[in-house]
Amino acid sequence: MTMVSNGVVVSINISTKKGVRKTPVRSIKITNKGFEGDAHAGDWHRQVSLLSEESIDKMRGKGVEINYGDFAENITVKGIDLVKIPIGHKLRIGKDVILEVTQIGKECHSGCEIRKIVGDCVMPREGIFTKVIQGDTISVGDGVKLVD
C-alpha cells in the first residue's frame, strides 16, 4: 500500500486554552515555537498538531456533527494519510513552512472537553504532532507535501 504524500490544508485552528475546541482562521504565522497565540506553542515536541479530514469523516460517519478544530487540531489536512508518516519525517506546508513529525497519537487526558461533547476522540489515535523546523505564514488551501 502506497502512502499518499501530497495533500492540502483545509482548516487552520487556534485556541488560547489547552484541551478545548479550536477556532478556525484563514491564515496564521508559525514561529519556531508553533502557532502565534496558540496555547500549545512553546519549547517542546508538540508545537503543531495535525489531523486529516478523512479521520474527522470517520466520526461524521457515526452521526456526530463535527467541525474543523473540534478535536483541538491546529491544522486539518485532506488527501494525506498522516498516521503513516514515520516519526522524524518532515512535511512542507505552503512554500516555506517545514514541520518534523515527533509523535503519532497521544494519551487522551480524562477531562477532555472533546470526548465529553463528542463521545469519542480520533486525535489520540490518528492525530500527529510536530515541531517547527522552519516557520512562516500558512493559509487555508496551501499544499502539504512529505519532504523526506
CORDA-V912307 format. One line per field, one symbol per residue. ss: DSSP state (~ for helix, > for strand, _ for the rest). phi: phi as a letter, one per 20 degrees, with the letter a starting at -180 (. if undefined). burial: + if it has 24 or more other ideal C-beta (glycine too) atoms within 12 Angstrom, else -. A space follows every 50 residues. Layout:
ss: ???
phi: ???
burial: ???
This chain:
ss: _____>>>>>>>>>________>>>_>>>>>__>>____________>>> >>~~~~~~~~______________>>>>___~~~_____>>>>___>>>> >>>>________~~~~~~____~~~~_>>>>>>>_>>>>___>>>>__
phi: .eefdcbbfdbccbbecemcfddfcfbbeddfdpffnefefqebecfcdc befffffffffeneecdgnfemffcdccncegfeefgnfddddmecfcdd fdbdmafeffeffffffenbbegfececccdeeberedcgnffccfde
burial: ------+++++++++---+++++++-+++++--+++-++++---++++++ ++++++--+------+++++++++++++-++++-+---++++++--++++ ++++++-----+-++--+-+++++-++++++++-+--+++-+++++--
